[in-house]
């Protein structure tokens, strides 16, 4: 193992433990931030070209799956029904896998897949480096070439693991039509699912900044994976409004003629 790889694994491990500690202490905002920063860094490593990475393709696939689990735990912490989602004790099973990624050769414990690195920087925005120094592990501080990047626009979450008899829902946003599309600055869409009282039933997700603007259209070309199975959403709506007529699920996406 090279010194570069050893240092990288130490920083990953320190970040993982920080996030899990925040999680167990009930500091959810800090835990979500740490999980998302680490997940983004792992996603980038998982998709690195072979000559730019010291990990094998199989190891990078496992790294990508760990990133997916971090995203799932982050989503669970933002959900009103988090007890049904990815649990902290599940996430902790991944720490020894990440620590021993160079020798790990067993089946991954969860049915997940690596997801594309879909967060992008807004035009003109530079990617800042954000990583707290870990004195115990000797990790790199902010400004180090290998430090973790800060969060950037776009908070799309990965597809949930499939479950027998349960239905997943994907929303595809190709483009929207706006009269003043050309005047929009760094446009993005926020997607949320709420009950009739306006309570979020799933984590709120922001698309990355639009890929381009053309005439009266703003193009996104993104998929939004709802972070709860349709059957569970229906159950939540019935539970929250058992004395009311159940309405349709609200998709707050500023629907200015969504076009497929």
Secondary structure, 3 states (H helix, E strand, C coil): CCHHHHHHHHHHHHHHHHHHHHHHHCCHHHHHHHHHHHHHHHHHHHCCCHHHCCCCHHHHHHHHHHHHHHHHHHHHHCCCCHHHCCCHHHHHCCHHHHHCCCCCCCCCCCCCCCCCCCCCCCCCCCCCECCCCCCCCCCCCCCCCCCCECCCCCCCCCCCCCCCCCCCCEEEEEEEECCCHHHCCCCCCEECEECCCCCECCCCEECCCCCEEECCEEEEEEEEECCCCHHHHHHHHHHHCCCCCCCCCEECCCCCCEEC
